[in-house]
Amino acid sequence: MKLKPLSDRVIIKQIAAEETTKSGIILSSAAQEKPQIYEVVEVGPGGVVDGEKIEMTVKKGDRVITGKYSGTNVKIDGDELIIVRQNDILVIVED
């Protein structure tokens, strides 16, 4: 199933948790801390929200950090996705 976000909404997916520590210790799934970095899966077209023109600054494939309790969680075809507004995205992560 393909999702197409409307307006200034962005679909993001959590990046997989690290399975080993920096020193090489393998972590069980219960001990793995969920990362706060997400990958942008799809981006809406932007538009006018509350009378203000919104241009999308994030793009598909960007890695981002959002507010901890932002968005709506959905499960599609076994994937856990989050739908957020662009203004809920705090930063774009660059390497």
N, C-alpha and C positions, 0 to 999 in steps of 0.2 A: 504494500500500500504506500502511495506517495502522498505526503502532506505538503500543502502550499499555504504558508502563513499569510494572513491579511495585514494590511496597514503597517504599523511599526513593530510587528511581532517577529520574534526570532526563535527558531527551534534549536535547542542545544542538547548535547549528550555528554554525560560524565565520562571523563577519561579514566581508563582502567587503573586500579590501585596498584602500587608497587608490591611485588611479591617477595622481594628480598630487600634487606637493609643495605646501606652503603658498605658495611663490613662483610656482607655475604650471607647473613643469617636469613633463612627462608621463613617467611611469616605465614601462619595459618590464615584462612580467610576471615576468621573472627578477629584476629589481631591487626588486620590491615586497616589503615585509616583511609577513609574516603577522601580523595583529592578534591580540592575546591576549584579545580580547573576543568572547564568544559570545552568541547569542540562544537563550533557552529555547524549545524547540519543543513539548515535552510534559512533564508532571510526573506521577509516580506518586502513589498515594493516601496514602502514609505507612504507618504501622502499627507493629508491634513488631519491633525489630531487636536481637538479643542481649539480650532481656528488657527493653529500654528503649523506651518509646513515642516514636515519631518523628512530629512534626508538620511538614508541609511549609511552609517559609517563602518559597520561590521559587514563581513562577507563570508560566504561559505568557506569552511576550512580554518577560519580564525580560531585561536584558543583564547578564551575569555574567563573572567572571574565575575560572578554575580553576587548579589546579596544572599545571605544564607537561606532565607525563607522566601525567596522570590519565585514567581511563576506557578504554573500548573503542571503537575506531573501526569503523564499519560504513558500507557504501555501499548505499543503498536508492533505487531509481528514479533513479539518477544523482546523488543528493544525498549528500554526505559528512557523516555525523552522528557524534556521540560520546555514548556512554551513560556517565554518571557517577553516583556516589552523591551525595546532597545534601551530605554532609560533605566532599566533594572540592571544593565550590564555596567559594572564598575570600571573595568580595565580590559584592554586587549593585551595578551601576553606575547611578548616578542623575545626570540632567542638571541 
